[in-house]
Amino acid sequence: MTNQEVEQKVISILAKKLGVELGKIGSETRLAQDLGVDSFGAVELMFEIEEAFGLEIADSDIENVRTVNDIVGYLRGWLDRQPGSPDQVPYSV
């Protein structure tokens, strides 16, 4: 799975969960400042992303996520560490 594919999945999840148009979310979009995500909302979003990508995100890692690009970077690192093909992400938007 490419970074662009990961990013598109993340953006789709954010848009659906927050009720925001896809075109208004990009890699540099800030969760709190641009999308109005508070700390509780960030935890909810991370649960959605965990479910979508089949992983667990440590609470301490959530604190470091501020932009869409941060989420993509975290997921990319996780996917790169998985055995086998990282193309098999069990989620479709």
C-alpha positions as a Markdown table, in Angstrom:
| # | Residue | x | y | z |
|---|---|---|---|---|
| 1 | Met | 0.0 | 0.0 | 0.0 |
| 2 | Thr | 1.5 | 3.3 | -1.0 |
| 3 | Asn | 1.5 | 6.5 | 1.1 |
| 4 | Gln | -1.1 | 8.0 | -1.2 |
| 5 | Glu | -3.4 | 5.0 | -0.7 |
| 6 | Val | -2.9 | 5.2 | 3.1 |
| 7 | Glu | -3.6 | 9.0 | 3.0 |
| 8 | Gln | -6.7 | 8.5 | 0.9 |
| 9 | Lys | -8.1 | 6.0 | 3.4 |
| 10 | Val | -7.3 | 8.2 | 6.3 |
| 11 | Ile | -8.9 | 11.2 | 4.6 |
| 12 | Ser | -12.0 | 9.1 | 3.8 |
| 13 | Ile | -12.3 | 8.0 | 7.5 |
| 14 | Leu | -11.9 | 11.6 | 8.7 |
| 15 | Ala | -14.4 | 13.0 | 6.2 |
| 16 | Lys | -17.0 | 10.4 | 7.1 |
| 17 | Lys | -16.5 | 10.6 | 10.8 |
| 18 | Leu | -16.4 | 14.4 | 11.0 |
| 19 | Gly | -18.9 | 15.2 | 8.2 |
| 20 | Val | -16.4 | 17.2 | 6.2 |
| 21 | Glu | -16.0 | 17.2 | 2.4 |
| 22 | Leu | -13.1 | 15.1 | 1.1 |
| 23 | Gly | -11.7 | 18.1 | -0.8 |
| 24 | Lys | -11.3 | 20.1 | 2.4 |
| 25 | Ile | -8.9 | 17.6 | 4.0 |
| 26 | Gly | -5.3 | 17.3 | 2.8 |
| 27 | Ser | -2.0 | 16.0 | 4.2 |
| 28 | Glu | -1.2 | 19.2 | 6.1 |
| 29 | Thr | -4.7 | 19.5 | 7.6 |
| 30 | Arg | -4.5 | 19.9 | 11.3 |
| 31 | Leu | -6.9 | 17.8 | 13.3 |
| 32 | Ala | -7.6 | 20.4 | 16.1 |
| 33 | Gln | -7.2 | 23.7 | 14.4 |
| 34 | Asp | -8.6 | 22.9 | 11.0 |
| 35 | Leu | -11.2 | 20.2 | 11.8 |
| 36 | Gly | -12.1 | 21.1 | 15.4 |
| 37 | Val | -11.1 | 17.7 | 16.8 |
| 38 | Asp | -10.7 | 17.8 | 20.6 |
| 39 | Ser | -8.8 | 15.3 | 22.7 |
| 40 | Phe | -11.9 | 13.1 | 23.1 |
| 41 | Gly | -12.5 | 13.3 | 19.3 |
| 42 | Ala | -8.9 | 12.3 | 18.6 |
| 43 | Val | -9.3 | 9.2 | 20.7 |
| 44 | Glu | -12.5 | 8.3 | 18.8 |
| 45 | Leu | -10.7 | 8.9 | 15.5 |
| 46 | Met | -7.8 | 6.7 | 16.5 |
| 47 | Phe | -10.3 | 3.9 | 17.3 |
| 48 | Glu | -11.8 | 4.2 | 13.8 |
| 49 | Ile | -8.3 | 4.1 | 12.3 |
| 50 | Glu | -7.3 | 1.1 | 14.5 |
| 51 | Glu | -10.3 | -0.8 | 13.3 |
| 52 | Ala | -9.8 | 0.2 | 9.7 |
| 53 | Phe | -6.2 | -0.8 | 9.5 |
| 54 | Gly | -6.3 | -3.7 | 12.1 |
| 55 | Leu | -3.8 | -2.3 | 14.6 |
| 56 | Glu | -3.6 | -0.8 | 18.0 |
| 57 | Ile | -2.3 | 2.7 | 18.6 |
| 58 | Ala | -0.7 | 3.4 | 22.0 |
| 59 | Asp | -2.3 | 6.2 | 23.9 |
| 60 | Ser | 1.1 | 7.9 | 24.2 |
| 61 | Asp | 1.3 | 7.9 | 20.3 |
| 62 | Ile | -2.0 | 9.7 | 20.0 |
| 63 | Glu | -0.5 | 12.7 | 21.7 |
| 64 | Asn | 2.0 | 13.1 | 18.8 |
| 65 | Val | -0.7 | 13.1 | 16.1 |
| 66 | Arg | -1.5 | 16.6 | 15.0 |
| 67 | Thr | -2.0 | 16.4 | 11.2 |
| 68 | Val | -3.2 | 14.0 | 8.6 |
| 69 | Asn | 0.4 | 13.5 | 7.6 |
| 70 | Asp | 1.2 | 12.5 | 11.2 |
| 71 | Ile | -1.4 | 9.7 | 10.9 |
| 72 | Val | -0.1 | 8.6 | 7.6 |
| 73 | Gly | 3.5 | 8.5 | 8.8 |
| 74 | Tyr | 2.5 | 6.4 | 11.8 |
| 75 | Leu | 0.5 | 4.0 | 9.7 |
| 76 | Arg | 3.3 | 3.8 | 7.1 |
| 77 | Gly | 5.8 | 2.8 | 9.8 |
| 78 | Trp | 3.4 | 0.2 | 11.2 |
| 79 | Leu | 2.7 | -1.2 | 7.8 |
| 80 | Asp | 6.4 | -1.4 | 6.9 |
| 81 | Arg | 7.0 | -3.5 | 10.1 |
| 82 | Gln | 4.3 | -6.1 | 9.2 |
| 83 | Pro | 5.3 | -9.5 | 7.9 |
| 84 | Gly | 4.0 | -10.4 | 4.5 |
| 85 | Ser | 2.3 | -8.0 | 2.1 |
| 86 | Pro | 1.2 | -4.7 | 3.5 |
| 87 | Asp | -1.3 | -4.4 | 0.7 |
| 88 | Gln | -3.9 | -6.4 | 2.6 |
| 89 | Val | -5.5 | -3.7 | 4.7 |
| 90 | Pro | -9.0 | -5.0 | 5.7 |
| 91 | Tyr | -10.9 | -1.8 | 5.1 |
| 92 | Ser | -12.7 | -0.1 | 2.3 |
| 93 | Val | -14.4 | 3.3 | 2.2 |
